[in-house]
Amino acid sequence: MKLKLALLCLGVTWLFASWSRAETYDLIIRHGRIVDGTGNPAWFGDVGVSNGRIVALGRIAGDAKREIEATNLIVAPGFIDVHTHADDVAELPLAENFVRMGVTTIVVGNCGGSAADIAKLFRGIEATKVSVNVASLIGHGTVRGRVMGGSFMRPPSAEELERMKAMVEQGMKDGAVGLSTGLIYLPGTFAKTEEIIELAKVASAYDGIYASHMRDEGKDIFKSLNELFRIAREAHIRAEVSHIKLSGNSSWGQTGKVIAALERARAEGLDITEDEYAYDASSTGMSQLVPETAREGGHAKFLERVADPEQKAAIIEKMRASLAGNGRTNYSYAVIAEYKPEMSLNGLSIPEAAKAKLGSDSLADQIEMILDIEKHGGAQAVFHGINEDDLQQFLQFPNTMIACDSGSRDFGVGVPHPRGYGNNARVLARYVRELHVLRLEDAIRRMTTLPAETFRLKDRGQLREGNWADITIFDPATVQDNATYKDPHHYASGIPYVIVNGVEVVKNGEHTKARPGQALRHAAPTELTPLRRGESQP
């Protein structure tokens, strides 16, 4: 009798314990292969989500309002893209090109161009509601442009520099994650290193990062790296090399030397990282083919210069010299992505466009074509100039993040770079599954914990209890980028579920139209006192 009573008590205790563990979740993802973002080996288990957060990992006995069966699928943290140009995300709030390739968080304000009022940017995102989380840098080019009034071929006055510093400080107080520069673009190209150091010191005091599109990514890349290292050293700031590459065939094959320079800087105590997209072509405004001195002062000044035969001849001579200096004989590497005045030219290389418009593809007519495009407001272009071997070596470097360098895509408009539709999927398909350049776990680390930790995105980038439930679920056997240079408007496939802050934004491979994204304001070390060198956060 005593034995029966003891067994009955034991059974009741076991049943009560089972009931106590059987919690109700908002969502359970079951039987997935979990890659948590740290680089550690994958393991099989479930993920429980409640109130937008991950609340359980492992074998979950409870039930949920909704369940996702993830057998044979990878369950990973949502991908974080630290280098985008989706500053207009409130105008295309579904951010479909990003979420359809697994991206749940984007950083805008790159290459020196950002909203001048970071607080207003975030308020707009919150009012509109968007499908991804959004963080922002404060752009040096934006600040310089606002303060210096169109006169850029000079250092700022003492008063102007103070106003620039005040703008950067306000941006940091309003939640920017750091300062960005675009040192090939107006007006940043005319800024001296000392100016940037002073502004970077302001961002550093708020634990911000310095992210730079450097002055050169080709034959002078080492000078550019040394400038970035100097800024990091003297401003006591973390630094990010934006879209690292060796541009132009005369620079190819120096990846080992670039990586060695980065490793030396880190060994000296500098916190240097970099990001990269997985394509052998870049993309930016075609105006970069025209000397910055010809464009300084605005469009009206440019028109004056090209209307003057002597000044125009000097501009053409500089363009020829630049082309030759990069080891090229023509502009066939440059393809028009979007030229609004004449959409029929989209997708044509410069020689093809010159032939179509001017009847000749001579170098003289190619230059005339470029100048004519600039006269009519300019165009976006794709530039083929990256070596695949160099790309893979940078990709293997442990501090390289995956970032697309793309804006929000208006589906079907223009012939843009395919990276805006396929970057993350391409890494998983080509460089993990097909070429084995990266382990799956390491590739995901480059898209999740590494960017989250580098850009101080709290409670994101890793599957762990307490973190926000930003989750990407994909099939490692079928995940695929489908966008090409000739036909870019195709979403990635093999990513059936994308969850942002606990809400399904992609379900069964289709956008749900949900907009659960948050404005991610960077928290300064304290709201009262900025962090200074040698201090620790209380």
C-alpha positions as CSV (number, residue, x, y, z in Angstrom):
1,M,0.0,0.0,0.0
2,K,2.8,2.4,0.9
3,L,4.5,1.5,-2.4
4,K,1.4,2.3,-4.4
5,L,0.9,5.6,-2.6
6,A,4.5,6.5,-3.2
7,L,4.2,5.7,-7.0
8,L,0.9,7.7,-7.1
9,C,2.6,10.7,-5.5
10,L,5.5,10.4,-7.9
11,G,3.1,10.3,-10.9
12,V,1.2,13.3,-9.7
13,T,4.5,15.2,-9.2
14,W,5.7,14.2,-12.7
15,L,2.4,15.3,-14.2
16,F,2.4,18.6,-12.4
17,A,6.0,19.3,-13.5
18,S,5.1,18.5,-17.1
19,W,2.1,20.9,-16.9
20,S,4.3,23.6,-15.4
21,R,6.7,23.3,-18.3
22,A,4.0,23.3,-20.9
23,E,4.0,27.0,-21.6
24,T,2.0,28.8,-24.3
25,Y,4.1,30.7,-26.8
26,D,3.2,33.0,-29.6
27,L,5.3,31.0,-32.0
28,I,7.4,27.8,-31.9
29,I,9.8,26.9,-34.7
30,R,10.2,23.1,-34.5
31,H,12.8,20.6,-35.5
32,G,15.1,23.1,-37.2
33,R,18.9,22.9,-37.6
34,I,19.9,25.8,-35.4
35,V,22.8,28.0,-36.4
36,D,22.9,30.5,-33.6
37,G,25.2,33.1,-35.2
38,T,28.3,32.7,-33.0
39,G,30.1,30.4,-35.5
40,N,29.5,27.4,-33.3
41,P,28.4,24.1,-34.9
42,A,24.7,23.8,-35.8
43,W,22.4,21.7,-33.6
44,F,18.9,20.5,-33.8
45,G,16.1,22.0,-31.7
46,D,13.2,24.3,-31.3
47,V,12.8,28.0,-30.8
48,G,10.1,29.6,-28.7
49,V,9.0,33.2,-29.2
50,S,6.7,35.4,-27.1
51,N,6.1,39.1,-27.1
52,G,8.6,39.6,-29.9
53,R,11.5,37.9,-28.0
54,I,13.2,34.6,-28.1
55,V,12.2,32.9,-24.8
56,A,13.2,29.3,-25.2
57,L,15.7,27.2,-27.2
58,G,16.0,23.4,-27.1
59,R,13.3,20.8,-27.0
60,I,10.1,22.7,-26.3
61,A,7.2,20.7,-24.8
62,G,4.7,23.6,-24.8
63,D,2.2,24.7,-27.4
64,A,1.9,27.9,-29.3
65,K,-0.6,30.1,-31.2
66,R,1.4,29.2,-34.4
67,E,4.1,26.7,-35.2
68,I,6.5,26.5,-38.1
69,E,7.8,23.1,-39.1
70,A,11.5,23.6,-39.9
71,T,12.7,20.0,-40.6
72,N,15.6,20.1,-43.1
73,L,15.7,23.9,-42.8
74,I,18.3,26.2,-41.2
75,V,17.1,28.4,-38.4
76,A,19.4,31.4,-38.1
77,P,19.4,34.9,-36.7
78,G,17.9,37.5,-39.1
79,F,20.7,38.8,-41.3
80,I,22.0,42.3,-40.5
81,D,23.2,44.4,-43.5
82,V,25.5,47.2,-42.2
83,H,26.0,48.9,-45.5
84,T,22.9,49.9,-47.4
85,H,21.6,53.0,-49.1
86,A,18.0,52.4,-48.2
87,D,17.6,55.9,-46.6
88,D,14.3,56.1,-48.4
89,V,13.0,53.0,-46.6
90,A,9.9,54.9,-45.4
91,E,9.0,55.4,-49.1
92,L,9.3,51.7,-49.9
93,P,8.4,50.4,-46.4
94,L,8.0,46.7,-47.3
95,A,11.8,46.6,-48.0
96,E,11.0,43.5,-50.0
97,N,14.3,43.1,-51.8
98,F,16.0,42.9,-48.3
99,V,13.6,40.7,-46.4
100,R,13.2,38.3,-49.3
101,M,17.0,37.5,-48.9
102,G,16.7,37.1,-45.2
103,V,17.7,40.6,-44.0
104,T,15.9,41.8,-40.9
105,T,18.0,44.8,-40.0
106,I,19.7,47.5,-42.2
107,V,22.1,50.3,-41.5
108,V,21.6,53.4,-43.6
109,G,23.5,56.7,-43.8
110,N,26.6,55.2,-45.5
111,C,29.2,56.7,-47.7
112,G,28.9,60.1,-46.1
113,G,25.2,60.6,-47.1
114,S,22.5,60.4,-44.5
115,A,19.5,62.2,-43.2
116,A,20.6,65.5,-41.7
117,D,18.1,65.1,-38.9
118,I,18.5,61.6,-37.5
119,A,15.7,62.1,-35.0
120,K,13.3,63.1,-37.8
121,L,14.4,60.0,-39.8
122,F,13.5,57.7,-37.0
123,R,10.2,59.4,-36.3
124,G,9.3,59.0,-39.9
125,I,10.2,55.3,-39.9
126,E,8.1,54.8,-36.7
127,A,5.1,56.8,-38.2
128,T,5.2,54.9,-41.5
129,K,6.1,51.5,-40.0
130,V,8.5,49.4,-42.1
131,S,9.2,45.7,-42.5
132,V,12.9,45.8,-41.3
133,N,14.7,47.3,-38.3
134,V,16.6,50.4,-39.3
135,A,19.8,52.0,-37.8
136,S,21.6,55.0,-39.2
137,L,25.0,56.6,-39.4
138,I,25.4,60.4,-39.6
139,G,27.0,61.3,-42.9
140,H,30.1,63.5,-43.1
141,G,29.1,64.6,-46.6
142,T,25.7,65.6,-45.5
143,V,27.1,67.6,-42.6
144,R,29.8,69.2,-44.7
145,G,27.3,70.1,-47.4
146,R,24.9,71.7,-44.9
147,V,27.6,73.8,-43.2
148,M,29.9,74.8,-46.1
149,G,27.3,76.1,-48.5
150,G,28.6,74.6,-51.8
151,S,32.2,75.9,-51.5
152,F,34.1,72.7,-50.9
153,M,37.6,72.9,-52.3
154,R,38.9,74.3,-48.9
155,P,39.1,73.4,-45.3
156,P,36.3,74.6,-43.1
157,S,36.7,77.7,-41.0
158,A,37.0,77.2,-37.2
159,E,33.4,78.3,-36.9
160,E,32.3,75.9,-39.6
161,L,34.1,73.1,-38.0
162,E,32.4,73.7,-34.7
163,R,29.0,73.7,-36.5
164,M,29.9,70.4,-38.1
165,K,30.9,68.9,-34.8
166,A,27.7,70.1,-33.3
167,M,25.7,68.4,-36.1
168,V,27.6,65.1,-35.6
169,E,27.0,65.3,-31.8
170,Q,23.3,65.9,-32.3
171,G,23.1,63.0,-34.7
172,M,24.8,60.8,-32.1
173,K,22.5,62.0,-29.3
174,D,19.5,61.2,-31.6
175,G,20.7,57.6,-32.0
176,A,23.2,57.4,-34.9
177,V,25.5,54.4,-34.6
178,G,28.5,56.4,-35.9
179,L,30.0,58.6,-38.6
180,S,30.3,57.7,-42.2
181,T,32.4,59.2,-45.0
182,G,32.3,59.0,-48.8
183,L,35.8,60.2,-49.7
184,I,35.3,59.8,-53.5
185,Y,32.1,61.9,-53.5
186,L,31.4,65.5,-53.3
187,P,31.8,67.2,-50.8
188,G,33.8,64.7,-48.8
189,T,36.5,64.2,-51.4
190,F,37.9,67.7,-50.6
191,A,38.0,67.1,-46.8
192,K,41.4,66.8,-45.2
193,T,42.2,64.0,-42.8
194,E,42.4,66.4,-39.8
195,E,38.8,67.5,-40.4
196,I,37.6,63.9,-40.3
197,I,39.5,63.2,-37.2
198,E,37.9,66.0,-35.3
199,L,34.4,64.8,-36.3
200,A,35.3,61.2,-35.6
201,K,36.3,62.2,-32.1
202,V,32.8,63.4,-31.5
203,A,31.3,60.1,-32.6
204,S,33.8,58.2,-30.5
205,A,32.7,60.0,-27.4
206,Y,29.3,58.4,-27.9
207,D,30.8,54.9,-28.6
208,G,30.1,55.3,-32.3
209,I,31.9,53.7,-35.2
210,Y,33.7,55.3,-38.2
211,A,32.6,53.7,-41.5
212,S,34.4,54.9,-44.6
213,H,34.1,54.6,-48.3
214,M,37.8,55.4,-48.6
215,R,39.5,57.7,-51.1
216,D,40.7,54.9,-53.3
217,E,40.0,51.2,-53.6
218,G,42.5,50.6,-56.4
219,K,46.1,51.6,-57.0
220,D,46.2,54.0,-53.9
221,I,44.4,51.7,-51.6
222,F,47.3,51.5,-49.1
223,K,47.4,55.3,-48.7
224,S,43.6,55.1,-48.1
225,L,44.0,52.4,-45.5
226,N,46.7,54.4,-43.7
227,E,44.4,57.4,-43.6
228,L,41.6,55.2,-42.1
229,F,44.1,53.8,-39.5
230,R,45.2,57.3,-38.6
231,I,41.7,58.4,-38.0
232,A,40.9,55.3,-35.9
233,R,44.1,55.9,-33.9
234,E,43.8,59.6,-33.3
235,A,40.1,59.7,-32.7
236,H,40.1,56.5,-30.6
237,I,37.3,55.0,-32.7
238,R,36.4,51.7,-34.1
239,A,36.6,51.8,-37.9
240,E,34.9,49.9,-40.7
241,V,36.2,49.7,-44.3
242,S,33.1,49.9,-46.4
243,H,32.7,47.4,-49.3
244,I,36.3,46.3,-49.3
245,K,37.7,45.5,-52.8
246,L,40.6,46.0,-55.2
247,S,39.0,48.0,-58.1
248,G,40.5,47.9,-61.5
249,N,42.7,45.1,-63.0
250,S,45.9,47.1,-62.4
251,S,45.3,46.5,-58.7
252,W,44.2,42.9,-58.7
253,G,46.2,40.3,-56.8
254,Q,47.2,42.5,-53.8
255,T,44.6,41.0,-51.5
256,G,47.2,39.4,-49.3
257,K,49.0,42.7,-48.8
258,V,45.7,44.4,-47.9
259,I,44.8,41.8,-45.4
260,A,48.3,42.0,-43.9
261,A,47.9,45.7,-43.5
262,L,44.5,45.2,-41.7
263,E,46.0,42.5,-39.4
264,R,49.0,44.8,-38.5
265,A,46.5,47.6,-37.6
266,R,44.6,45.2,-35.4
267,A,47.8,43.9,-33.8
268,E,48.6,47.5,-32.9
269,G,45.4,47.9,-31.0
270,L,43.0,49.3,-33.6
271,D,39.5,47.9,-33.9
272,I,39.2,47.5,-37.7
273,T,36.6,45.5,-39.6
274,E,35.3,45.6,-43.1
275,D,32.2,44.6,-45.2
276,E,31.9,43.1,-48.7
277,Y,29.3,42.2,-51.3
278,A,29.5,39.0,-53.2
279,Y,29.8,40.3,-56.8
280,D,32.5,41.2,-59.2
281,A,31.1,44.6,-60.0
282,S,30.4,47.8,-58.0
283,S,27.7,50.4,-58.5
284,T,27.5,54.1,-57.9
285,G,26.7,57.3,-59.8
286,M,28.2,57.7,-63.3
287,S,29.4,61.1,-62.2
288,Q,32.4,59.4,-60.6
289,L,33.8,59.1,-64.1
290,V,33.9,62.9,-64.3
291,P,36.7,64.7,-62.3
292,E,35.4,66.1,-59.0
293,T,37.0,69.5,-59.8
294,A,34.6,69.7,-62.8
295,R,31.6,69.0,-60.6
296,E,32.5,71.2,-57.5
297,G,30.1,74.1,-56.9
298,G,27.0,72.3,-58.3
299,H,25.4,71.5,-61.6
300,A,25.3,75.0,-62.9
301,K,29.1,75.3,-62.5
302,F,29.6,72.0,-64.3
303,L,27.6,73.2,-67.2
304,E,29.7,76.4,-67.4
305,R,32.9,74.4,-67.4
306,V,31.9,72.0,-70.2
307,A,30.6,74.9,-72.2
308,D,34.0,76.5,-72.2
309,P,36.2,74.7,-74.8
310,E,39.4,75.2,-72.8
311,Q,38.0,73.9,-69.6
312,K,36.2,71.0,-71.3
313,A,39.5,69.9,-73.0
314,A,41.1,69.9,-69.5
315,I,38.3,67.7,-68.2
316,I,38.6,65.3,-71.1
317,E,42.3,65.0,-70.6
318,K,41.8,64.2,-66.9
319,M,39.3,61.5,-67.8
320,R,41.7,59.9,-70.3
321,A,44.5,59.9,-67.8
322,S,42.3,58.4,-65.1
323,L,41.2,55.7,-67.5
324,A,44.8,54.8,-68.5
325,G,45.9,55.0,-64.9
326,N,43.5,52.2,-64.0
327,G,44.8,50.0,-66.8
328,R,41.9,50.5,-69.2
329,T,41.5,51.7,-72.8
330,N,37.8,52.3,-72.8
331,Y,34.6,52.5,-70.7
332,S,33.2,49.1,-71.6
333,Y,33.3,48.1,-67.9
334,A,30.7,50.8,-67.1
335,V,27.0,49.9,-67.7
336,I,24.1,52.3,-67.4
337,A,21.8,51.1,-64.6
338,E,19.2,53.9,-64.5
339,Y,19.2,57.0,-66.7
340,K,15.7,58.6,-66.3
341,P,15.9,61.1,-69.2
342,E,16.4,58.2,-71.7
343,M,15.4,54.8,-70.2
344,S,16.2,53.0,-73.5
345,L,19.9,53.3,-72.6
346,N,19.5,51.4,-69.4
347,G,21.5,48.1,-69.5
348,L,23.9,49.4,-72.2
349,S,27.6,49.8,-71.6
350,I,29.1,53.3,-72.3
351,P,30.5,52.2,-75.8
352,E,27.1,50.7,-76.6
353,A,25.3,53.8,-75.6
354,A,27.7,56.0,-77.5
355,K,27.2,53.9,-80.6
356,A,23.4,54.1,-80.2
357,K,23.3,57.8,-79.6
358,L,26.3,59.3,-81.4
359,G,26.9,56.7,-84.1
360,S,30.4,55.9,-82.9
361,D,31.9,54.0,-79.9
362,S,35.3,55.8,-80.2
363,L,36.8,56.8,-76.9
364,A,36.2,60.5,-77.7
365,D,32.5,59.7,-78.2
366,Q,32.3,57.6,-75.1
367,I,33.6,60.5,-73.1
368,E,31.1,62.8,-74.9
369,M,28.4,60.3,-73.9
370,I,29.4,60.4,-70.2
371,L,29.5,64.2,-70.2
372,D,26.1,64.4,-71.9
373,I,24.6,62.1,-69.3
374,E,26.0,64.3,-66.6
375,K,24.6,67.4,-68.3
376,H,21.1,65.9,-68.0
377,G,21.3,65.0,-64.3
378,G,23.5,61.9,-64.3
379,A,22.8,58.2,-64.0
380,Q,23.4,55.2,-61.8
381,A,25.9,52.7,-63.3
382,V,27.3,49.3,-62.7
383,F,31.1,49.0,-62.9
384,H,32.7,45.7,-63.7
385,G,36.2,45.8,-62.1
386,I,36.6,43.2,-59.3
387,N,38.6,40.0,-59.5
388,E,36.8,36.9,-58.3
389,D,40.0,35.5,-56.5
390,D,40.4,38.8,-54.6
391,L,36.7,38.7,-53.7
392,Q,37.0,35.2,-52.3
393,Q,40.1,36.0,-50.2
394,F,38.4,39.0,-48.6
395,L,35.4,36.9,-48.0
396,Q,37.4,34.3,-46.1
397,F,39.0,37.0,-43.8
398,P,37.3,36.5,-40.4
399,N,36.5,40.2,-39.9
400,T,34.6,40.6,-43.1
401,M,30.8,41.2,-42.9
402,I,28.3,40.6,-45.7
403,A,26.7,43.8,-46.9
404,C,24.9,44.5,-50.2
405,D,25.6,48.3,-50.7
406,S,22.2,48.6,-52.2
407,G,19.1,50.8,-51.7
408,S,15.5,49.7,-51.6
409,R,14.5,48.4,-55.0
410,D,11.4,49.5,-56.8
411,F,10.7,46.3,-58.6
412,G,11.1,46.4,-62.3
413,V,12.6,49.9,-62.5
414,G,15.9,50.3,-64.3
415,V,18.7,47.7,-64.6
416,P,20.3,48.0,-61.2
417,H,23.0,45.9,-59.6
418,P,21.7,42.4,-58.7
419,R,23.2,42.6,-55.2
420,G,20.2,44.5,-54.0
421,Y,18.1,41.3,-54.6
422,G,20.5,38.5,-54.0
423,N,23.6,39.3,-51.9
424,N,23.0,37.1,-48.8
425,A,21.4,34.3,-50.8
426,R,24.4,34.4,-53.2
427,V,26.8,33.9,-50.3
428,L,24.9,30.9,-49.0
429,A,24.4,29.4,-52.5
430,R,27.7,30.1,-54.3
431,Y,30.3,30.5,-51.6
432,V,28.9,28.1,-49.0
433,R,27.1,25.3,-50.9
434,E,28.8,25.3,-54.3
435,L,32.4,26.5,-53.8
436,H,32.9,25.7,-50.1
437,V,34.7,29.0,-49.6
438,L,33.0,29.4,-46.2
439,R,31.5,27.1,-43.6
440,L,27.8,27.6,-43.2
441,E,28.2,28.6,-39.6
442,D,30.9,31.1,-40.4
443,A,29.0,32.7,-43.3
444,I,26.0,33.2,-40.9
445,R,28.3,34.7,-38.3
446,R,29.4,37.3,-40.9
447,M,25.7,38.2,-41.4
448,T,24.6,38.2,-37.7
449,T,26.8,38.4,-34.6
450,L,29.7,40.1,-36.2
451,P,27.7,43.1,-37.5
452,A,25.6,43.2,-34.4
453,E,28.6,43.4,-32.1
454,T,30.5,45.8,-34.4
455,F,27.7,48.3,-34.8
456,R,26.4,47.8,-31.2
457,L,23.0,46.6,-32.1
458,K,21.8,45.4,-28.7
459,D,19.9,42.1,-28.3
460,R,20.2,41.2,-32.0
461,G,22.3,39.0,-34.2
462,Q,22.2,35.8,-32.1
463,L,19.7,33.2,-31.3
464,R,19.6,33.3,-27.5
465,E,17.0,33.7,-24.9
466,G,16.1,37.4,-24.3
467,N,17.1,38.6,-27.7
468,W,14.7,40.1,-30.2
469,A,13.1,37.4,-32.4
470,D,14.7,38.4,-35.7
471,I,14.9,35.0,-37.4
472,T,15.6,33.8,-40.9
473,I,14.7,30.2,-41.9
474,F,16.1,28.9,-45.2
475,D,16.7,25.6,-47.1
476,P,20.5,25.2,-47.5
477,A,19.9,22.9,-50.5
478,T,17.8,25.4,-52.5
479,V,18.6,28.9,-51.3
480,Q,19.5,30.8,-54.4
481,D,20.1,34.3,-55.8
482,N,18.2,34.7,-59.0
483,A,19.0,38.3,-60.0
484,T,21.6,38.8,-62.8
485,Y,23.3,41.8,-64.2
486,K,21.2,41.6,-67.4
487,D,18.0,40.7,-65.6
488,P,18.2,41.9,-62.0
489,H,14.5,42.1,-60.9
490,H,14.2,38.7,-59.3
491,Y,13.9,38.0,-55.5
492,A,16.0,35.4,-53.8
493,S,14.4,31.9,-53.3
494,G,14.8,29.1,-50.8
495,I,14.0,31.4,-47.8
496,P,10.5,30.5,-46.8
497,Y,10.3,32.4,-43.5
498,V,11.7,35.7,-42.2
499,I,10.6,36.9,-38.8
500,V,11.1,40.4,-37.5
501,N,10.6,41.2,-33.9
502,G,8.5,38.0,-33.6
503,V,6.3,38.7,-36.6
504,E,6.4,36.8,-39.8
505,V,7.3,39.2,-42.6
506,V,8.0,36.4,-45.1
507,K,5.7,33.3,-44.9
508,N,5.9,30.4,-47.4
509,G,8.3,32.5,-49.5
510,E,5.9,35.5,-49.9
511,H,5.8,38.9,-48.2
512,T,3.0,39.1,-45.6
513,K,2.9,42.9,-45.9
514,A,3.6,43.1,-42.1
515,R,5.7,46.1,-40.9
516,P,7.0,45.2,-37.5
517,G,10.4,46.9,-37.9
518,Q,11.8,49.2,-35.3
519,A,14.0,52.3,-35.4
520,L,17.2,51.2,-33.7
521,R,18.5,54.2,-31.8
522,H,22.1,53.7,-30.7
523,A,22.3,54.2,-26.9
524,A,25.2,56.5,-25.9
525,P,27.2,55.1,-22.9
526,T,25.0,57.3,-20.7
527,E,22.4,59.9,-21.6
528,L,24.2,62.4,-19.4
529,T,27.9,62.0,-20.0
530,P,29.6,60.8,-23.3
531,L,32.2,58.1,-22.9
532,R,35.8,59.3,-23.1
533,R,39.0,57.5,-23.7
534,G,40.0,55.3,-20.7
535,E,36.5,55.5,-19.1
536,S,34.2,52.6,-18.6
537,Q,30.4,52.6,-18.8
538,P,28.8,52.7,-15.4
